[in-house]
Amino acid sequence: MRNTQIKSGFTFGLAMLGVTFAFAQKEKQETKPNVIFILADDMGIGDVSCYGSKIIQTPNIDRLAQQGMKFANHYTGGPVSAPSRCCLMTGKHTGHSRIRQNHSAISNGRVSITPNDTTVAMIAKQAGYKTAIYGKWGLAEPNTSGIPNEVGFDDWMGYLNQDHAEFYYTNELDLNRGVTTIEANNNGKKGEYSNDIFTGKAKSFIKANKDDPFFLYLAYTIPHALMQVPMEDRVPFMGKFVNDGHAELDSVRSIYTGMITRLDRQIGEIMSLLEYLGIDEKTLVIFSSDNGATLHSLKVDYFDSHSIYRGYKGDLYEGGIHTPMIARWKSKIQPGSVTDHISAFWDFLPTFAEIAGVSHNSKIDGISYLPILLGKPVQQKKHDYLYWEFTSKSGVAQAVRIGDYKVIRSGNNNPAVEVYNLLSDPGESKDISSLKPALVKQGLKLFKDAHTENEDYPLRATSK
């Protein structure tokens, strides 16, 4: 009888242990936050009013900063789209990433990532998240193993090809493993603006997954050229930018302002939906831009899109890679906070992994900035350096940020090394390389050590 009682008690104990474990697992699953990463395209840091824009106003993006944290020293993965997005998704800087330019430096064709490139979405799937991307991918060609559905995304709609992404009124978008027709844009009609489509898809995805943890990558194409926006967002600004009778100035500038206004409003719609569904407390929202603003004398210089920084899209000077980043997580991040922590796109993957409670590939370059988000700077690890490389007609430009200093070489056809103190000279106006021989030497060593050879981007290659 006693043995029977012991056996029954043991069985009951195991059962209760199982219930407790199942409850704990369910509770753990439910406490995982949703993560939304919103990426603008070619939006300069000076185009955001909470970063100093005087002309263009971005009240919804500003509200993210008011309710969350603004990063003062955040960097893109590269000075143009594809390598920057590759760094964001794979946690590697451009010395190690598969994609280091918009095109191969050897074939001039497009390079695709593969399932061997661990992505944020793969980590999210491992952690039990639903995953989606809407907008611009830019990391694969059709019928390759690098399309979003092959590298961790459950649902995808947008542009695989960066050139295609310039057309806001396209009549065709990639949809999962196929293509969908946008009937309203057939025969040259302008019935549906692609960013509106992506916003609609994002809202539907959020609603469908409000009870499950999800990762949404909303990769908008605003304000990348072509300069196109529905009239409702252009009209309020028409006539405000006429200068000496030059109507073309008003045309470009009113459209550009309207594009960012529309982007900002759609971000506000996403935030309102989270609040309406009651999930804003458990949703981390990050906003950034993929690279610096495009050099356009009618547009960028007028708006100071690159702010105080030197250079534009395509440059490894600060204007090409220093980007706005705002993180808002109402239940965790101190409202209105600002951090000087030096970080980059390749830090997003380990940050997500730490939030989701899963391991990641140790062969990445990123460092989780979760301690900074949670207001624990003492626990925050720091980079020894940040590294970038970029193949252009002048060869391979390289740059490293080491603490407050930037060491840069604009290309192997112009091998002079420049050094700037970003703390005292954020505009990189005074080259102090002659005063800092040790930094020049350290930079040259990192230019060599931080680069791994890549068949599409060998270090000495020049683009065709």
C-alpha angles and dihedrals in degrees: 000000000000092000089050090052091048090049092048091048091048092049091048090048092052090048092051090046089053091050091048091048092047090049091048091049091048091048090048090050091049093050093057107108125232113246125210119183113193115193126190120204120236092343110152122223087244091060092072116082095213086057092052109281109156099185108032114058122207106182097167095049087046089053089056088057093046090053096038145013131308118209114218097186106039123137137199123236091250144343094266136043112264100046091042092053091044090056090048093053100038105035094235130117120232093268088068107021123104094235119052103158136020088261136024112272088219107041099017086227126123120274122220129207117231137216086265086071103082108222134197088249092057090053090047091053090050088055093051098259127147108233137204141164125197122180130022121005103169094175102097145029123231117285094018128119090247098073112119095255090059095051103049110293119124094195132023138172128166144059121338091182122061094214090054089051090069091074111082092181097048117155092215135050132178111253117190106299094346144037133268128205121231098214094189089064099047119124094018096304120147102215103132127035108215096225089057089054091052092049090051092049091048092052092049091049092050092049093048093050103035091120096048131058110263140183115211121186106194104188104184121192096215127145096015116119135291092084100230133140134150112270094246089072097038100048097068090060101040113119094018096097103044110133124187089339095302103143092183089068091057092045096055096038097046090050092047092049090047092051094054090043090056092047091051092049092050090051086053089053091054091050092048090052092053089052093046091052091048094239102107091099091060099040125092110207120193125187126192144136127247098231143335125302121284116257105251117151093207092053122015102045090048093053095037086232091172091049113203093340131108120241139013141238108327094034129103089212113105094268090064100047111016103100139179115255127180126179122195122185107153097200095047115023122075108245116246094011125149127201130199091197109138108235142152143200092272089065093069096077096056090041091055091045092053092048091049093045098237134123123249139199107289091210093081130106098222129104120204113250093196092115089058091049090051093049095252104124093159089066094047117112116216134216119252085213143338118232135200135175129182130183115224138150089282091057127255114343114205135190139175131190112211110182107302093346133088122203113192140175114189096210142324090260086060102036098176111128119220127197127200134183101226093191095060097022110032090161091062093230100140120057107209098178092121089058095046109050091153091056091048089053092046091048093051090051092051091047086062101035099044093054125084119189117259124189092227096042112033112178096247095043123119121204120254 
